[in-house]
Amino acid sequence: MTVDAELPAGVPGIDVPRLAGWLAQALPGSGRITAVDLISGGRSNLTYRIALDGAGNGGPGTGRQVVLRRPPLGHVLPTAHDMAREYRVLSALGPRTDVPVPATLAFCDDESVIGAPFYLMDHVAGRVLREAEDADGLTPEQAAGLSERLVEALAAIHTVDVDAVGLGDFGRPDGYMARQLRRWGKQWDASQEAVRAAGAVHDVPEYDRLAARLAERLPDRGRAALVHGDFRLDNALVRLEPAPRIAAVVDWEMSTLGDPLSDLGLTLVYWAQADDPDSERLPVGASVTTAPGFVTRREFTERYAALTGFDLADIDFYVAFACFKLAVILEGIHARFLQNATVGEGFDQIGDAVPILVSRAHRILDSGSPW
C-alpha cells in the first residue's frame, strides 16, 4: 500500500507511512491511503476516518472508508484505553446479537506502527447528535423515536447472554461497584498528580466526602451483565430515515461485566433536559436532548425498567456514583489538556464541570432522588 502524495506529513497520533505499510498486510487490496481525518468529539480514545482508494490489486479501485481507534496522547490513566478489550467486545457482539455495533476488521498490538495499539473497523454512516443545534430539522416524533431506540439499545446490551457470545470471562461482576469505587479513586489521585506536574492546582473540596458517602451505600451484590461503561446518545450513530434508529453504538473502551445500573446511572447524568438550570449544563453529553420530543430522565428510566424488569429501587445511588465517575474521567481529560496532550476542541471547559458533578452527587444522595 502507498500513501497519497497530497496527504499532510503530520497527522496527530498517526504515522501515516508506517500505517500504510501495515495496512498492506492487514487489508490486502485496500489500496492507497488518500485521507486521514480526526473525527471530532472524541475526548478520550482518538478516532480517525481513513479513506482508501481500493486500488491495491492494480485495478481502478472503488474506494472505502475505515475507522481507526487508538489511545489518547499524553497522560493515560492505568487500566484505561485497552484497545484489545474494545476490539474483542465489538467482534463478539457484531455477528451474534441485536446490539448495533460496527464490524471489526483488524487489530494491531505493535506499537512501532503508530506509537500505540489500535484497531480498525468499518465506517458506519450516521449522524452524531450532541449539541442543541443538531436538533435543527429534527421533529418531535423523530426525537421520541430516537429516545425509544436508545433505551432499547441499552436494554439489549444489558440482556446479552455473555456466555453464548464468548464474553463470559470479560470481567468479574462480583464486587464490581466496590472495585469501581477503588479504581476511579486511584485514577483521581493519578490525575491530581498530573495536574500538579503541569504546574496547576485544581481543588475540589467535596470530593473526599463524596467518595466516603458512596462507600457507605455500596450494594452488597448487584446484577451481573455486560456494561458499556460510557453509554449516551452521542456515543451512538443515528439515522432518521425512513424511521429513527441507532445505526451503531460506539466507544466501548470501558466495557466489561458488571452492574448494568451503573450504565443507566451514567446515561441519566449525560441526558440533559430543557428545565435543567444553566449551572447544571455539562460540556459533555448531548444537549440535543433538550429539544422537543426527547423523553425526560424519569421516562427513560421507566421505559428501561419495563424492558429489563430490573429493580431500580437504588437508582439514586447509581446516578450519584455516575456523577463521581464522570468527574474522575473529566479530571483525567483536564490533566491531559494542561499537559497540551489533547487532540481536538472543547477541552478548556472540562475542568469546570468536575465540581458541578461532585455537588450534584451530594444533592442526589441528600434527597434520595435522581430527578
N, C-alpha and C positions, 0 to 999 in steps of 0.2 A: 504494500500500500504506500502511496505517496501523499504528500501534503501539498495542497494548492499553494502556488507561489504568492497568491494575493493575500493569504492569511497573515494577520499580525504576528510578529515574532513572539510577543509575550501575552499569554493568557493566564491570569492569576490562578494558581493551583493546578495548572495543566502544562506538561511538557509535550507540546503538540507533535514534534518529530518522533519522540520515543513512543507516544501513544499510537501514532500511525504504524510504526513497526510492529507493535503488539497486536493491533487490530488485524494486520495482515494474516496473523496466525489464528487469532480467536474467531474472526468472522471472515473466512475466505470469500473472495468475490465481492466484498462490500465496496471496494474502490477507494477513491481518494477522499480525504477529509477536505470539505470545501468551506466549512464554517464551524466555529465553536463559540457558543454563546452561554454566558452565565444566566440561568433562569432566575429572575428577580424574586424576592420574597423569602428565600432561604436564610434563616438566621442561625443555623446550626450546621448540619452537613451541607456541603455545597453540591448543587445540581446543575448540570450543563446539558444543553441541547447540542448534539453533534450531527452535522449534515454530511452525508456520504453520497458520492455520485454513482455508486453501484457498478462501476466500470472495471472492477478488478480482474475480470477474465478477458479483457481486451475488447469487449463489446461497447455499445454506446452507453449502457447503463440507464437505469430508471430512477435511481436516487432513493434515499430513505433517510429517516431521522431516527437516531437512537438517543437515549438519555444516559448520562454518566453520573454516578454518585460517589463522592469521596468525603473524608472527614474535613472539618474546618481547618483553617490555617491557625498557627499560633497556639495559645493556651488551650489544651484539650483535657477535659476532666477524665480522671481514671474511670474505666469500665464503660465510658460512653463512646458513641460513634463507631460501633463494631459493624463493619461492612459485611462480614461473613454472616452474622446473625440476620441482618436485614435481607441479604440475598437468600438465605435459607427460608425464611418465613414467606417471602413472596413466591419462591419456587414451589413451596408446599401448597399454598392457598390457590394459586392461579388455576391449575388444571383440575382441582379436586373439590372446590367449594363454590358457593354462590357469592363469596366476598369479592367485590370488584377490585382487581389489582393489575398492574402492568405485567406483561410476560417478561421473565428474566432471560438474558442472553448469554452472559459470561461474567466470571468473577476473576479478579487478579489480586493475589496477595504479595506480589513482587513490588516492593516499594521503590525499586530503581526505575520503574516506568514513569510514574508521575509524582513520586515522593510520598505516596501513601497507598494503602489498599483501596480498591474501588470495584464497582461492578457496573455492568451495562444492562439496560432493559429497553423494551420497545417504547417508543414515543406514543403516548395516548393523547388523541385530540380531545380537548375540553377546555372549559373556562375555569379560572380560579376566581371565586367571588370573595373579596376581602373588604375593600373599602366601601363606604356608603355610596360613592358614585358608581360602583359596579352594579348597583341596582337599577341604573337608568335603563328603561325599556323592559324591566322585569315586572310582570303583572303580579298582583296579589295571589292569584291562583297558582302561578309558577312558584312563587316563594313558599306557599303552603305545600306544594308538591315536593319541593326540594327538602323542606323540613321533614316530611314523612319519609322520603328516600334516605335521608341521612340517619334518622333514628333506626330505620330498618337495617342499614349497613352496620351500625354499631351493635345492634342485637344479633346480626348474623355472625359478626366476629366473635361475640361472647358465647355463642352456642355452637361453635365449630367443635366437632369431635376430634380432639387433638391427636388421639391415638390413631385414628383412622387415616389422618393425613401425614403421619410421621413426625408430629411435634410433641409427642408425649414426654420427651425429655428436654423440652425447650426452656424449662425453668423449674423453680422449686416453689410451688404455690403455698405450701405450709409456711407460716410465719412471714408471708410476703410483705404485709404492711409494716411490720416491725423492721424488716430489713430495708424497706424503702425509707423509713424514717432515719435509720442509721446512714444509709448510702447518701441521701441528699444532705444530711447534716455534715458528713465528711466533705462532700463537694462544695458546700457553702464555705467551709473552712479553707479549702483549696483556692476557691475564687477570691476570698478575702485576702489570702496571701498574695495572689496575683495582682490584686488591686494595689496593695501596699508596695509590691515590687515595681509597679508602674508609677510610684511616687504620689499616689492618690489616697484619699480616705473616703469610705462610704459606710457611715454608721447607720445601722437600723436597730435602734434600742429595743424594740419589742420582739425581735427575732427569737432570742433565747427563751423568753416566756412562752412564745407560741410553740416552740419545739417541746417544751415541757408539758404543755396542755395536751398536745396531740399524743404524747407518750402515755398520758393517763387515760385516754379514750381509745387506745388501740383495741380493735376487736380480737376476741380470743381466737376465732378461726373464721376466715372469710371464705366465700365461694371461690372455687378454682376454675379458671377459664383462660383462654388466650386473651391478652390485653394488647392494645395498640401502643399505649403509652403517651400519645400526643394527638388524640382524636379531636378534630374540629372541622368546621366547614371548609376553611381554606387549606386544609390538608387533603382535599378531595378535588378531583377534576370533574366538572359537571357539564351536562348537556341539557338544553332546554327543549329541543325539537326532536321528534314530534311530541314528546312529553318529557317533563323534568326527570332526570335520572343521574345517578352517580356513576360516571364512567370509570373512575379508579380512585381508590383510597391510597395515598402515598405517604412518604416519610415514616417508615416503620422502624426507625433506628432504636427506639426504646421498647420494642415489643418483647413480650416474654409470657410466661404463665404466671398468673397471679389473681388478684381480686378484681373482677370486672367493674365493680362500683368505683374503683379508682379512676377508670376511664370515664365513666359517666360524670363523676365529680369534676374532672378537668374540662370536659366538654361544656358543662354548665358555667364554669368560670369564664371560658372563652366566649360564650354566647351572649352578645350584647342585646339589650332591649331599648326601645325608644324612650322609656321612662327612667333609664339609669341616669343619675346625676353626672355632670361633666367630670367631676373629680374622680369618678369611678372608671372612666374610659381608659382602656389599656392600649398601648402601641402594638399589641399582638392580638391575634384572634380576628374575627370577622365582624367589623362594624356594620357590614351589609345586612346583618340580621335585624337591624333596627327598622328596616323597610317594611311597609305594609304587607301582610300575608304571612310573614315568618311567625312561627309559634313562639309562645313565651317559654321561659325555662321550666316553669311548672308543667306546661302542656307537653313539652318534650319529655320530661321525666315520667309523666303519667302514661304516655304512649310507650315508652321503653318498658315500663313495668308491665303493661298489658302484653307486650310481645314476648317478654322473657319469663314472666312470672316470678321474678326475683323480689325478695323482701327489701324494701327501701327505707325501713324504719330509722336507720342511722345515716341517712343521706347528708345531714348537716355536717357530720364528721368528715365524710368523704369530700365534700365541697371545700371545707376548711383545709383539709390536707392538700387538696389540689392547689389552693392558693399558696400554701407553703412550698409545694414542689415547683410551681411556676416561678415563684420568687427566687428560688435557688437557680433554676435554669437561666432566668434573666440576669442574675448576678454573674453567672459564668460568661454570658454574652457581653455584659458590661465590662468584665475584665478583659476580654479579647479586644473590645473597642478601645479601651485605654492603652492597650499594647499596640494599637494600629495593626491588628491582625484579623480584622473583619473584611469581608468582600461583599459589597452591595451597599444599599442605602437604608436609612431609617434607624441607625443604631444609637444616635445621640440622645434619644429619649428613653432608652431601655432601662437605664439605672433608676429613673424617676418612678417607674412602675413598681419597683421592689417594695418600698414601704407602703404603698397603696394596697398591695396584695396582703401583706402581713396584717395591716389594720383591718382589712375585710375579713380575714380568717378569724381574728379575735371577735369581731362583731357577730359572725355566724355562730361561733361557739357560745357567746354570751346569750344570744337569743334562742338558740336551739333550732333555728330555721335557716335554710339556704336561700330563701327568697328575699 
